[in-house]
Structures are given as C-alpha cells and as structure tokens.
C-alpha cells in the first residue's frame, strides 16, 4: 500500500450531496485500511457531515459546488478538506444565536482535538476557502 494517497470528489451544493460526500469518504478510508467500526471512522463521518452541511447552507448560493479532498500520509496524518467558492470564513456564533444551529465549527474543532488533530482554514486562489481537518493517522489504525 502506498505511503501517500489522495482522493477528491466535487458535488453540487445541495442537501442531497451531504450523505453522498459522507459515503464517498467512508468508502475511500475503508479502501485505505481504516476499519469501518474504528472510532476515527465515526469522527471522520461526523466531521464530513458538518463541513459539507456548512458548505451547502452557509455559502448562500455563491458556491454552486463544493469539493471534498482527502489526503493520507500513512506515517503521519489524514487530512480532509472541504472547499467552496464563498469568500466568507466560518464564524463562531454567539451563544444566544446558537439555538438549533451555528455550533458546527465548535463541534468540528472539538472532534478534531479529541483525536489529537486540528482544524484550519485556508483561502483558495479563486477567492473561496478550504476548511481542513488534520487527524493523526496512527490514532486511526
């Protein structure tokens, strides 16, 4: 098996794409050797759900598609990025506003930290952004 692997999928920015992205990432990680029942597999599923939901809901029609990138360095880490073409960075909403939503980024940061990973946001050359989650691969298998 290769030490470094990458995969990517671009989907329409619509709610039906969220489970498609989640399944795509799960299938790729299974193919790369992550056991289906592993705790990291569940964490990745939740992270992908939150990131892709954010890409669909919070780009306000300014990103017709989003892309999910997965990169694995078998000796170090797994990186998952969700890219959209909306220039706005994810915002942490005040507690008073976060009744039923707005907690996604807090959840993502917490899930990443729980596994010894981190979250970062990088701008794209086209004016959008990628939200990255980096998790240690050694914790996964």
Secondary structure, DSSP 8 states (H G I E B T S, - for coil): --SEEEEEEEEESSTHHHHHHHHHHHHHHHHTT--TT-HHHHHHHHHHHHHHHHHHHSSTTS-SEEEEEEEEETTSEEEEEEEES---------TTT-SSSS-HHHHHHHHHHHTT-EEEEEE-TTS-EEEEEEEEGGGT-
